[in-house]
Amino acid sequence: SVFGASAAVAGLSGCARGDAAADTGAATEPLAHKVPAGTSLKIASYLGQQQLQFRLAKLSGLPFKVSDWVNIGAGPDVINAFRARSLDLSNNAGIPPIQAHYQGFDAKIVAIDITRKPNYLFATRPGSDIRAVADFKGRKLAFSQGQAQGVVLLRALKKAGLAYDEVKLVPLTSNQFFTALQSGQVDVAPLAINQAPAYLKQYASKGARSIPTDVVDLLNLLWAPQSVLNDPAKAAAIAAYIPQWAKGQVWQYEHPDVWNEEFYVKTQNLTPAQARGITELANKPLFPPSWDEAVTWEQETADLLAEGGFVKKFDVSSLFDHRFESLAAEAVTEEYRR
Protein backbone atom coordinates (compact mmCIF):
# COMPACT_ATOMS: atom_id res chain seq x y z
CA SER A 1 0.00 0.00 0.00
CA VAL A 2 1.11 3.55 -0.73
CA PHE A 3 0.16 4.38 2.87
CA GLY A 4 2.83 2.06 4.29
CA ALA A 5 5.23 2.49 7.15
CA SER A 6 7.14 5.27 5.42
CA ALA A 7 3.97 7.38 5.47
CA ALA A 8 3.65 7.06 9.23
CA VAL A 9 4.24 10.12 11.31
CA ALA A 10 7.87 11.22 11.30
CA GLY A 11 8.26 13.30 14.42
CA LEU A 12 5.89 16.18 13.84
CA SER A 13 7.19 19.29 15.56
CA GLY A 14 4.93 21.31 17.80
CA CYS A 15 2.94 24.33 16.72
CA ALA A 16 5.15 27.26 15.79
CA ARG A 17 3.11 29.55 17.97
CA GLY A 18 3.81 27.51 21.06
CA ASP A 19 0.28 26.14 21.13
CA ALA A 20 0.71 22.38 21.14
CA ALA A 21 -3.02 21.71 21.17
CA ALA A 22 -3.43 21.93 17.39
CA ASP A 23 -0.87 19.18 16.84
CA THR A 24 -2.26 16.65 19.28
CA GLY A 25 -4.69 13.86 18.52
CA ALA A 26 -5.53 12.80 14.98
CA ALA A 27 -2.85 14.86 13.21
CA THR A 28 -0.07 12.88 14.87
CA GLU A 29 -1.61 9.46 14.17
CA PRO A 30 -0.40 7.36 11.23
CA LEU A 31 -2.54 7.89 8.13
CA ALA A 32 -5.50 5.57 7.69
CA HIS A 33 -5.04 2.92 4.97
CA LYS A 34 -8.59 3.36 3.70
CA VAL A 35 -10.65 6.47 3.05
CA PRO A 36 -13.96 6.18 4.92
CA ALA A 37 -17.06 6.12 2.70
CA GLY A 38 -18.71 9.50 2.26
CA THR A 39 -15.48 11.51 2.58
CA SER A 40 -15.21 14.60 0.38
CA LEU A 41 -12.61 17.31 -0.28
CA LYS A 42 -12.82 20.81 -1.73
CA ILE A 43 -9.68 21.25 -3.86
CA ALA A 44 -8.33 24.41 -5.47
CA SER A 45 -7.83 24.05 -9.21
CA TYR A 46 -6.80 27.45 -10.55
CA LEU A 47 -8.06 27.95 -14.12
CA GLY A 48 -9.43 24.40 -13.98
CA GLN A 49 -5.93 23.05 -14.49
CA GLN A 50 -6.03 20.09 -12.14
CA GLN A 51 -9.38 18.69 -13.05
CA LEU A 52 -8.35 18.91 -16.72
CA GLN A 53 -5.16 16.96 -15.90
CA PHE A 54 -7.30 14.34 -14.20
CA ARG A 55 -9.68 14.06 -17.14
CA LEU A 56 -7.01 13.93 -19.86
CA ALA A 57 -4.76 11.53 -17.96
CA LYS A 58 -7.84 9.42 -17.11
CA LEU A 59 -6.94 9.55 -13.40
CA SER A 60 -10.35 8.53 -12.24
CA GLY A 61 -11.33 6.33 -9.35
CA LEU A 62 -10.41 8.59 -6.42
CA PRO A 63 -11.68 6.89 -3.23
CA PHE A 64 -13.44 10.09 -2.15
CA LYS A 65 -15.62 12.77 -3.70
CA VAL A 66 -14.24 16.10 -4.89
CA SER A 67 -17.24 18.15 -3.77
CA ASP A 68 -15.83 21.31 -5.39
CA TRP A 69 -12.93 22.23 -7.66
CA VAL A 70 -12.44 25.79 -6.42
CA ASN A 71 -11.14 28.26 -9.02
CA ILE A 72 -8.65 30.21 -6.91
CA GLY A 73 -4.86 30.27 -7.03
CA ALA A 74 -3.45 33.40 -5.39
CA GLY A 75 -2.04 32.74 -1.91
CA PRO A 76 -4.03 35.47 -0.09
CA ASP A 77 -7.29 34.18 -1.66
CA VAL A 78 -6.43 30.60 -0.67
CA ILE A 79 -5.77 31.61 2.95
CA ASN A 80 -9.12 33.41 3.06
CA ALA A 81 -10.86 30.33 1.63
CA PHE A 82 -9.11 28.11 4.19
CA ARG A 83 -10.31 30.41 6.99
CA ALA A 84 -13.86 30.32 5.62
CA ARG A 85 -13.69 26.49 5.47
CA SER A 86 -14.63 26.64 1.79
CA LEU A 87 -11.39 24.91 0.76
CA ASP A 88 -9.59 21.81 2.10
CA LEU A 89 -6.49 21.50 -0.09
CA SER A 90 -4.59 23.87 -2.38
CA ASN A 91 -1.68 23.91 -4.81
CA ASN A 92 0.60 26.91 -4.22
CA ALA A 93 4.20 28.05 -4.05
CA GLY A 94 6.35 28.18 -0.92
CA ILE A 95 5.39 31.63 0.31
CA PRO A 96 1.64 31.34 1.14
CA PRO A 97 2.26 28.86 4.01
CA ILE A 98 4.77 31.34 5.48
CA GLN A 99 2.24 34.15 5.14
CA ALA A 100 -0.51 32.03 6.75
CA HIS A 101 1.77 31.29 9.71
CA TYR A 102 2.52 35.00 10.08
CA GLN A 103 -1.23 35.68 10.13
CA GLY A 104 -1.68 33.09 12.90
CA PHE A 105 -3.43 30.54 10.68
CA ASP A 106 -2.25 26.96 11.20
CA ALA A 107 -1.75 24.96 8.00
CA LYS A 108 0.68 22.30 6.83
CA ILE A 109 2.53 21.36 3.63
CA VAL A 110 1.67 17.79 2.54
CA ALA A 111 3.36 17.38 -0.88
CA ILE A 112 6.37 18.88 -2.67
CA ASP A 113 7.27 19.27 -6.34
CA ILE A 114 10.70 20.89 -6.83
CA THR A 115 11.03 23.55 -9.53
CA ARG A 116 14.50 23.86 -11.08
CA LYS A 117 13.83 26.41 -13.84
CA PRO A 118 12.47 29.95 -13.38
CA ASN A 119 8.71 30.16 -13.85
CA TYR A 120 8.53 33.95 -13.63
CA LEU A 121 10.06 36.83 -15.54
CA PHE A 122 9.93 40.58 -15.00
CA ALA A 123 7.83 42.69 -17.36
CA THR A 124 8.20 46.45 -17.70
CA ARG A 125 5.52 49.05 -18.22
CA PRO A 126 5.10 50.38 -21.78
CA GLY A 127 7.77 52.95 -22.67
CA SER A 128 10.19 51.85 -19.95
CA ASP A 129 13.97 52.14 -20.32
CA ILE A 130 14.64 49.33 -17.80
CA ARG A 131 16.74 46.55 -19.29
CA ALA A 132 18.18 44.65 -16.31
CA VAL A 133 17.47 44.03 -12.63
CA ALA A 134 20.23 46.53 -11.77
CA ASP A 135 18.03 49.21 -13.36
CA PHE A 136 15.29 48.57 -10.75
CA LYS A 137 17.04 51.04 -8.40
CA GLY A 138 14.69 53.89 -7.53
CA ARG A 139 11.82 52.34 -9.53
CA LYS A 140 8.31 51.31 -8.52
CA LEU A 141 8.07 47.51 -8.33
CA ALA A 142 4.87 45.49 -7.97
CA PHE A 143 5.20 43.47 -4.78
CA SER A 144 2.89 40.80 -3.41
CA GLN A 145 4.36 39.64 -0.12
CA GLY A 146 1.99 36.67 0.20
CA GLN A 147 2.73 35.18 -3.22
CA ALA A 148 5.57 33.52 -5.11
CA GLN A 149 5.95 36.66 -7.23
CA GLY A 150 6.99 38.56 -4.09
CA VAL A 151 9.74 36.15 -3.17
CA VAL A 152 11.09 36.06 -6.73
CA LEU A 153 11.38 39.85 -6.60
CA LEU A 154 13.09 39.88 -3.18
CA ARG A 155 15.56 37.17 -4.22
CA ALA A 156 16.32 39.02 -7.48
CA LEU A 157 16.96 42.28 -5.58
CA LYS A 158 19.26 40.49 -3.12
CA LYS A 159 21.20 38.87 -5.97
CA ALA A 160 21.60 42.27 -7.67
CA GLY A 161 22.83 43.79 -4.40
CA LEU A 162 19.87 46.18 -4.10
CA ALA A 163 18.55 46.96 -0.62
CA TYR A 164 14.79 47.20 -0.07
CA ASP A 165 15.05 50.94 0.60
CA GLU A 166 16.73 51.49 -2.79
CA VAL A 167 13.49 50.59 -4.60
CA LYS A 168 9.81 51.44 -4.12
CA LEU A 169 7.82 48.28 -3.37
CA VAL A 170 4.18 48.86 -4.35
CA PRO A 171 1.91 46.40 -2.48
CA LEU A 172 -0.46 44.66 -4.90
CA THR A 173 -1.78 41.16 -5.51
CA SER A 174 -0.72 39.40 -8.71
CA ASN A 175 -4.15 39.77 -10.32
CA GLN A 176 -3.58 43.57 -10.21
CA PHE A 177 -0.16 43.43 -11.93
CA PHE A 178 -1.41 43.72 -15.54
CA THR A 179 -3.45 46.85 -14.83
CA ALA A 180 -0.65 48.38 -12.74
CA LEU A 181 1.83 47.89 -15.61
CA GLN A 182 -0.57 49.17 -18.28
CA SER A 183 -1.37 52.32 -16.31
CA GLY A 184 2.23 53.00 -15.29
CA GLN A 185 1.38 52.62 -11.59
CA VAL A 186 4.49 50.41 -11.43
CA ASP A 187 7.60 50.22 -13.60
CA VAL A 188 8.09 46.47 -13.24
CA ALA A 189 6.03 43.44 -12.21
CA PRO A 190 6.96 39.75 -12.02
CA LEU A 191 4.70 37.73 -14.34
CA ALA A 192 4.35 33.98 -14.64
CA ILE A 193 5.86 32.70 -17.88
CA ASN A 194 2.40 31.56 -18.98
CA GLN A 195 0.96 35.08 -18.43
CA ALA A 196 3.76 37.11 -19.98
CA PRO A 197 3.03 36.30 -23.68
CA ALA A 198 -0.44 37.85 -23.50
CA TYR A 199 0.90 41.05 -21.91
CA LEU A 200 3.83 41.39 -24.31
CA LYS A 201 1.66 40.63 -27.32
CA GLN A 202 -0.42 43.66 -26.39
CA TYR A 203 2.29 46.09 -25.23
CA ALA A 204 5.67 45.15 -26.75
CA SER A 205 4.96 47.50 -29.66
CA LYS A 206 4.52 50.28 -27.08
CA GLY A 207 7.92 49.64 -25.51
CA ALA A 208 7.11 47.02 -22.86
CA ARG A 209 9.71 44.27 -22.56
CA SER A 210 10.57 41.23 -20.51
CA ILE A 211 13.62 40.93 -18.29
CA PRO A 212 14.46 37.27 -17.68
CA THR A 213 15.62 36.19 -14.24
CA ASP A 214 17.41 33.03 -13.21
CA VAL A 215 15.86 33.29 -9.74
CA VAL A 216 13.89 30.11 -9.07
CA ASP A 217 10.76 29.80 -6.97
CA LEU A 218 11.70 26.30 -5.83
CA LEU A 219 8.50 24.89 -4.38
CA ASN A 220 5.27 23.83 -6.02
CA LEU A 221 3.33 22.30 -3.14
CA LEU A 222 0.07 21.04 -1.74
CA TRP A 223 -1.02 22.30 1.67
CA ALA A 224 -4.05 22.04 3.91
CA PRO A 225 -5.41 23.66 7.08
CA GLN A 226 -4.47 21.91 10.32
CA SER A 227 -8.20 21.59 11.10
CA VAL A 228 -8.61 19.49 7.91
CA LEU A 229 -5.59 17.33 8.75
CA ASN A 230 -7.02 16.77 12.24
CA ASP A 231 -9.92 14.92 10.55
CA PRO A 232 -8.64 11.34 9.96
CA ALA A 233 -11.03 10.82 7.02
CA LYS A 234 -9.94 13.98 5.21
CA ALA A 235 -6.27 13.27 5.97
CA ALA A 236 -6.68 9.81 4.39
CA ALA A 237 -8.37 11.40 1.35
CA ILE A 238 -5.47 13.86 0.95
CA ALA A 239 -3.03 10.94 1.16
CA ALA A 240 -5.01 9.23 -1.64
CA TYR A 241 -5.03 12.42 -3.73
CA ILE A 242 -1.28 13.16 -3.59
CA PRO A 243 -0.20 10.22 -5.85
CA GLN A 244 -2.81 11.27 -8.43
CA TRP A 245 -1.64 14.90 -8.23
CA ALA A 246 1.92 13.76 -8.95
CA LYS A 247 0.83 11.50 -11.84
CA GLY A 248 -1.27 14.34 -13.32
CA GLN A 249 1.74 16.62 -13.49
CA VAL A 250 3.92 13.91 -15.04
CA TRP A 251 1.19 13.26 -17.62
CA GLN A 252 1.00 16.97 -18.51
CA TYR A 253 4.79 17.14 -18.89
CA GLU A 254 4.89 14.02 -21.09
CA HIS A 255 2.01 15.14 -23.36
CA PRO A 256 2.80 18.78 -24.24
CA ASP A 257 0.97 18.77 -27.57
CA VAL A 258 -2.31 17.56 -26.08
CA TRP A 259 -1.94 19.92 -23.12
CA ASN A 260 -1.19 22.92 -25.34
CA GLU A 261 -4.33 22.34 -27.37
CA GLU A 262 -6.70 21.36 -24.56
CA PHE A 263 -5.53 23.87 -21.95
CA TYR A 264 -3.68 26.86 -23.40
CA VAL A 265 -5.45 27.12 -26.76
CA LYS A 266 -8.96 26.00 -25.80
CA THR A 267 -9.26 27.44 -22.28
CA GLN A 268 -6.65 30.26 -22.13
CA ASN A 269 -7.13 31.55 -25.71
CA LEU A 270 -3.42 31.48 -26.55
CA THR A 271 -2.12 30.74 -30.03
CA PRO A 272 -0.49 27.34 -30.61
CA ALA A 273 2.88 29.12 -30.95
CA GLN A 274 2.45 30.90 -27.59
CA ALA A 275 1.42 27.61 -26.00
CA ARG A 276 4.53 25.88 -27.35
CA GLY A 277 6.67 28.71 -26.01
CA ILE A 278 5.28 28.11 -22.52
CA THR A 279 5.63 24.32 -22.50
CA GLU A 280 9.20 24.57 -23.81
CA LEU A 281 10.00 26.47 -20.60
CA ALA A 282 8.05 24.05 -18.42
CA ASN A 283 9.68 22.43 -15.43
CA LYS A 284 10.09 18.69 -15.36
CA PRO A 285 8.13 17.52 -12.28
CA LEU A 286 10.38 16.42 -9.43
CA PHE A 287 8.98 14.71 -6.32
CA PRO A 288 11.88 14.15 -3.90
CA PRO A 289 11.53 11.27 -1.41
CA SER A 290 13.04 13.59 1.22
CA TRP A 291 11.87 17.14 1.90
CA ASP A 292 15.24 18.32 3.29
CA GLU A 293 15.99 20.65 0.37
CA ALA A 294 12.46 22.06 0.48
CA VAL A 295 12.69 22.79 4.21
CA THR A 296 16.05 24.55 3.73
CA TRP A 297 14.68 26.68 0.88
CA GLU A 298 11.53 27.53 2.84
CA GLN A 299 13.68 28.64 5.80
CA GLU A 300 15.78 30.88 3.53
CA THR A 301 12.59 32.40 2.13
CA ALA A 302 11.11 33.05 5.58
CA ASP A 303 14.40 34.61 6.68
CA LEU A 304 14.45 36.85 3.60
CA LEU A 305 10.93 38.06 4.39
CA ALA A 306 11.88 38.59 8.03
CA GLU A 307 14.91 40.68 6.98
CA GLY A 308 12.54 43.04 5.17
CA GLY A 309 10.22 43.21 8.17
CA PHE A 310 7.41 41.46 6.25
CA VAL A 311 7.11 38.57 8.74
CA LYS A 312 8.62 37.66 12.10
CA LYS A 313 11.49 35.17 12.10
CA PHE A 314 10.43 31.57 12.87
CA ASP A 315 11.41 27.94 12.36
CA VAL A 316 9.63 26.69 9.22
CA SER A 317 9.90 23.01 10.19
CA SER A 318 6.50 23.51 11.85
CA LEU A 319 4.97 23.99 8.37
CA PHE A 320 5.59 20.42 7.14
CA ASP A 321 3.46 17.34 7.92
CA HIS A 322 6.00 14.55 7.35
CA ARG A 323 3.37 11.80 7.43
CA PHE A 324 2.84 12.56 3.71
CA GLU A 325 6.53 12.94 2.78
CA SER A 326 7.02 9.81 0.65
CA LEU A 327 3.65 9.59 -1.11
CA ALA A 328 4.31 11.68 -4.25
CA ALA A 329 7.72 10.06 -4.87
CA GLU A 330 6.30 6.55 -4.50
CA ALA A 331 3.67 7.33 -7.17
CA VAL A 332 6.12 8.22 -9.98
CA THR A 333 9.03 6.55 -11.77
CA GLU A 334 12.63 7.08 -10.70
CA GLU A 335 13.32 9.84 -13.24
CA TYR A 336 10.77 12.10 -11.54
CA ARG A 337 12.25 11.62 -8.06
CA ARG A 338 15.64 13.31 -8.43
N, C-alpha and C positions, 0 to 999 in steps of 0.2 A: 504493500500500500504506500501511496505517496505520503501518507500521514504517519510514517514510521517513527522510529526512535529519534532520528535526527531532527524531526519536527517538534520534539518535546521541548518544554521550556528550557532555555539556556541562560539561567541566572538573570532574570529580569531585574533591572535596577529599580530603586524606589522612585517615586514621583519627584520630578525636578523641583517642585515647589515645597518639598519637605512634607507633603501630605501623603502618607503611605496608604491611606484608605483606598484610593482609586486603584491601586495595584494589588490589592488583596483579593482573595476569592477566585472567581472564574478565570480572570485574566492571567493567573499564574498556573493554571491547570494545563496539562497536556491537551492538545487539540483532539476533539472527538473524531473518531474514524468515520463516522457516518453523519450526514446532515439530517437532522430530524425533519420528518414530513411537515409541510406547511411553512417552511422557512422561506423568507423573501429578503432581498436586498435592493436598495435604491443605489444605483451606480452612476457616477458622472461619466458621460460620453460626449465630450465637447465636439460640436459639429457632427455628431452622430458617428464619430470615427470608430469607436469600439464595437458598436453593434453591427456596423458594416463589415468589420474584420471578422466578426463571429459568423455572419451570414455567408460571406464569400469563402471563408476557410472551412465552412460547414462544421463549425465547432458547436454542435448542438448537444443536447443531453446534459445540461447542467443539473445537478441534483437539488436545485432550489429555484425559486421563481425570481426573475428580475422584475420587480413590481414597477420600476420606473428607470428608464435611461435618461438621466437628467442632463440637459444641454447647458452645462456651465463648465468653464475651464480655469478662469482667473482665480488665483489663490485667495484673494479677499472674498470673492463670491462663494468659493467653496467653504471657507471658514464660517461664513454667515449661514450657509445651508446646513453645515454640520450642527451649528448652534440651534437652528430651528428644527433639527431632527428630520429634515426633508431629504437627507443624503446620508448613506452609510459608508460609502467607499469612493475614493477619488484618485485620479491619475494626475499627478502634478510634478513639479521640479522640487529641488531640495529646499528652497526658501520658505514656502508656505508653512511647513511644520515648525520652522523656527519662529515665524511670525505668530502662529497660533499659540505657541508656548509663551511668547512675550505677552500675548493678550490674556494669558491665564486659562487658555482652553487646552484640555488634556487630550492629545491624539497621538497615535503611534504609526510609524512606518512599518509596512508588512511585506513589501516586495521592492526589489531594486533592479533597475536596468541601467547599466553604465553607458554613458555617452562619451565617445572619444573625439568626435569632430564637432566644431562649433555649429550650433543650430540657430544662432542669431547673427545679425550684422547691424551696423549702424547706418541709418539713413539720415540725410541732411534735408533741411527745408529747401524749397525751391529758391534758386538764386544764391545759395550759400557758397562761400569760398573755402570751406573746411575740406581738407583732403586727407587728414590723418588724425589719429587720436591725440597727438601732441597739440593739434590746433583747437582742441576742446577748451583750452585755458580761457577763462573769462566768458565762456559761452553758456547759453541756457540749455540744459540737458534734461530730457524727460526721464523722470526717476520714479519707479514703482517699488517701494521698499519691501512689499509683501510678495513680489513675483520674481521669477527667474531673470527677467529683463533687468531688474534692479541690481542683482548680484553680478551679472555680466558687465554692467556699466562700472560698478565699484572695482571689480577685478581689473578691468581695462585701464581705469584711472591709476590704480596702484602700479600696474605694470609700466605705465608711461611716466611714473614718477610725479603725478599730479595729486596734490592734496585736495581734500573736499572743499576747502575754502578758496581754492583757486578756480572753481567752476560754480555755476549757479544751478543747483539741483531743483527742478520744478516738479513738485509731487503730483503725479497723475497715475491713473491705472492704464494698463496697456490698451484697453479698448478706446482710450482717448488720444492715443499717440498719433494716429492718422490725422485727425482734425487739428491737433496741436502743431504738427509739421506743416500742414497745408496753410494754416493761418499765420505761421511764423511766431506762434506763442513760444515755441522752442526751436533751437538751432539743430538739434540732433535728437533722435530717438532710436533705441534698439528695437529692431523688428525681427520676428521669426523669419527664417529663410523661406517659409511657405507663404508669408504675407508680403514680403518685400517686392516680388515681381509685379503685383497689382499696383502698388504705390509708385514704383519706378516707371511702369508703363504709362501712368497718368502724368507724372511730373518730371521725368528725366529731361524732356524737351524744354522744361522751364528751369533747368539748372539744378535739379535735385540729383543726388548721387548716393551710391552706397560706399561705405568704408568697411571693408572686411576686418574681422578680428579673429585672432587665433585663441581667444579666451573661450574656454569650454564650460558649459553649465553641465556638470558631470552626471547629475542624478535625474533619472526619469523613474518615478516611484509610485507605488500605491500606498495610501494611508487611510486610516479610519479613526473615528472618535473612540476614546477609551470606553465610553459607555456602550458602544456597539461591541467592542472586543470583550467586554464583561459578560455579554450574552453568549453562552456556549454554542447555541444554535447558529447565531450569526457569525461567530468566529469560525465555526466549521464550514459555513458557506463560503466565507472569504478564502479559507484554505483550499476549497474546491475550485474557486474562481481563479486563483493565482496561476496554476499551470495553464489554464485556457488563455489567460491574458498573455502569458509568455509565448504560447504557440501562435496566437493571433498576430503578434508583432513579427515573429519569424516568418509567418505566411506572407504578411504584407511586404517584407523585405525581399522574399524570394520570388514574388510575383509583381514586379514593378509595373509591367504593362497593363495588367488587369486593374491594379490599384489606381494608376494614373487615370484610366478611363472612368472607372466606377466612382472614384472619390473626387479627384481634383477637377476633372472635366465635367462630370455630371452633377456633382453637388456643390463644387466651389467655383464653377464657371471660369476655370482657367483654360488656356489653349493647350493642346497636346504638347507643344514645345515648352511652355512654362512648366507643365507638370513634369516633363522629363528632366528639366533643369533642377527641380526640387528633389526628385528621387535620386538623381545622380549625387546629390550632396547628403543623402540620407545616411544616418548612422546604422551600422550593423548592430542588431540587438546583442546585448551582452549581459547575461544573468550570472553573476559570480556566486559560487557556492558559499563564499565567506563575504561578510559585509564590512570587513576591516577598512578597505579603501574608502568605502562610502562614509563610514563613521568619521574617518580622518578628514575627508573633504567637507563634510557637514560641519565639523568643528571649526575648520578654517573659515568657512562662510559665516558662521555665527560670530566668530572673533572679529572678522572684517566689519560686520554690521555693528558690533559692540564698539569698535574703534571709532566709528562715525557717530556714536551716540544713538543709533537707531533701535537697538535692543540692549538689554543688560547681559553681561557675560554669564554664561552657564555651561554646564557639561551636557553635550548633546546625546550622550549615550542613553539618556532617559527617553529619547524619541523613538527608539527602535524596539520592536517586539520580536525577539529572536526565535520565538516559537515557529515563525514562518520562514526563517532564513534560507532553508535549503529547497523550498518547494518549487520556485521558478527554475532553478538550475536543474533539478531532477526531471523537469518536464521537457527539456530541450536536448539536442545532441551536443556532443563535446565542443564543437566549433563555436557554439553560442554561449559557452561558459567561461571563456578566457580570451 
